[in-house]
């Protein structure tokens, strides 16, 4: 079986997930005073969140990414695909550093490198290398 297109779909799902997270973080910064202290605060906060176009764009990214993920799973074992999906845990902090100017401490870099190394190992073993 040709694995290139399902793996490509996993990578597209990862990219859309990363984009969705960046959009969520950007959008929530535009929502003033999220209040979780009572029912009325929660309702008004949810309404403000769901009316923010940047957050809605994040949901769209997640939705399209989920469709790509489902198509990829139709051809890949979950035990093989899911570790690749974990690349989001590496790419989100890097994207946050680049686009949101967040700082990444040394210990977090170690974790990111371990995640990437694990994905490489799973990918190589999964391909029989």
C-alpha positions as CSV (number, residue, x, y, z in Angstrom):
1,X,0.0,0.0,0.0
2,X,1.2,3.5,-0.8
3,X,1.5,5.3,2.5
4,X,2.5,8.7,1.2
5,X,-1.0,10.2,0.8
6,X,-2.3,9.1,4.2
7,X,0.9,10.3,5.9
8,X,0.4,13.6,4.0
9,X,-3.1,13.8,5.3
10,X,-1.8,13.3,8.9
11,X,0.6,16.2,8.3
12,X,-2.1,18.4,6.9
13,X,-4.2,17.6,10.0
14,X,-1.3,18.5,12.2
15,X,-0.8,21.8,10.3
16,X,-4.4,22.6,10.6
17,X,-4.4,21.8,14.3
18,X,-1.4,24.0,14.9
19,X,-3.2,26.8,12.9
20,X,-6.3,26.3,14.9
21,X,-4.4,26.6,18.2
22,X,-2.7,29.8,17.0
23,X,-6.1,31.2,16.0
24,X,-7.7,30.3,19.3
25,X,-4.9,32.0,21.3
26,X,-5.0,35.1,19.1
27,X,-8.8,35.2,19.2
28,X,-9.1,34.7,23.0
29,X,-6.8,37.7,23.4
30,X,-9.5,39.7,21.6
31,X,-12.3,38.6,24.0
32,X,-12.3,41.0,26.9
33,X,-12.8,39.7,30.4
34,X,-13.6,36.0,30.2
35,X,-15.6,35.4,33.4
36,X,-16.0,31.9,34.8
37,X,-17.3,32.9,38.2
38,X,-21.0,32.3,37.6
39,X,-23.5,31.1,35.1
40,X,-24.2,34.5,33.6
41,X,-20.5,35.1,33.3
42,X,-19.9,31.8,31.6
43,X,-22.8,32.3,29.2
44,X,-21.7,35.8,28.2
45,X,-18.1,34.6,27.9
46,X,-19.1,31.7,25.7
47,X,-21.2,34.0,23.5
48,X,-18.3,36.4,23.2
49,X,-15.9,33.5,22.3
50,X,-18.3,32.0,19.7
51,X,-18.9,35.4,18.1
52,X,-15.2,36.1,17.6
53,X,-14.3,35.4,13.9
54,X,-10.7,34.5,14.7
55,X,-11.8,31.8,17.1
56,X,-14.4,30.6,14.6
57,X,-11.6,30.3,12.0
58,X,-9.8,28.1,14.5
59,X,-12.8,25.9,14.7
60,X,-12.9,25.6,10.9
61,X,-9.2,24.6,10.9
62,X,-9.9,21.9,13.5
63,X,-12.9,20.7,11.6
64,X,-11.1,20.4,8.3
65,X,-8.1,18.8,10.1
66,X,-10.5,16.2,11.7
67,X,-11.8,15.3,8.2
68,X,-8.2,14.8,7.0
69,X,-7.4,12.8,10.1
70,X,-10.4,10.5,9.5
71,X,-9.3,9.9,5.9
72,X,-5.8,9.1,7.0
73,X,-7.1,6.7,9.6
74,X,-9.0,4.8,6.9
75,X,-5.6,3.7,5.6
76,X,-3.2,3.8,8.6
77,X,-3.1,1.9,11.8
78,X,-4.0,4.1,14.7
79,X,-0.9,2.9,16.6
80,X,1.2,4.2,13.7
81,X,-0.7,7.4,12.9
82,X,-1.3,8.8,16.3
83,X,2.3,9.2,17.3
84,X,2.8,11.3,14.1
85,X,-0.2,13.4,15.2
86,X,1.8,14.1,18.3
87,X,4.0,16.4,16.2
88,X,1.4,19.0,17.1
89,X,2.9,19.0,20.6
90,X,6.2,20.0,19.0
91,X,5.0,22.4,16.3
92,X,2.6,24.4,18.5
93,X,5.3,25.8,20.8
94,X,7.5,26.5,17.8
95,X,4.7,28.3,16.0
96,X,3.8,30.2,19.3
97,X,7.5,31.3,19.4
98,X,7.5,32.5,15.8
99,X,4.0,34.0,15.5
100,X,3.1,35.0,19.1
101,X,6.6,35.8,20.3
102,X,6.4,33.4,23.2
103,X,9.6,32.3,24.9
104,X,10.5,28.6,25.0
105,X,12.7,27.6,28.0
106,X,15.5,25.1,27.6
107,X,13.6,22.3,29.3
108,X,10.7,22.7,26.9
109,X,13.1,22.4,24.0
110,X,14.3,19.1,25.4
111,X,10.7,17.8,25.5
112,X,10.1,19.0,21.9
113,X,13.2,17.2,20.7
114,X,12.1,14.0,22.5
115,X,8.7,14.2,20.8
116,X,10.2,14.6,17.4
117,X,12.7,11.8,18.1
118,X,9.8,9.5,19.1
119,X,7.9,10.3,16.0
120,X,10.9,9.6,13.8
121,X,11.4,6.2,15.6
122,X,7.7,5.3,15.1
123,X,7.9,6.3,11.4
124,X,11.0,4.3,10.7
125,X,9.8,1.2,12.5
126,X,6.4,1.5,10.9
127,X,8.0,1.5,7.4
128,X,10.1,-1.5,8.3
129,X,13.3,0.5,8.2
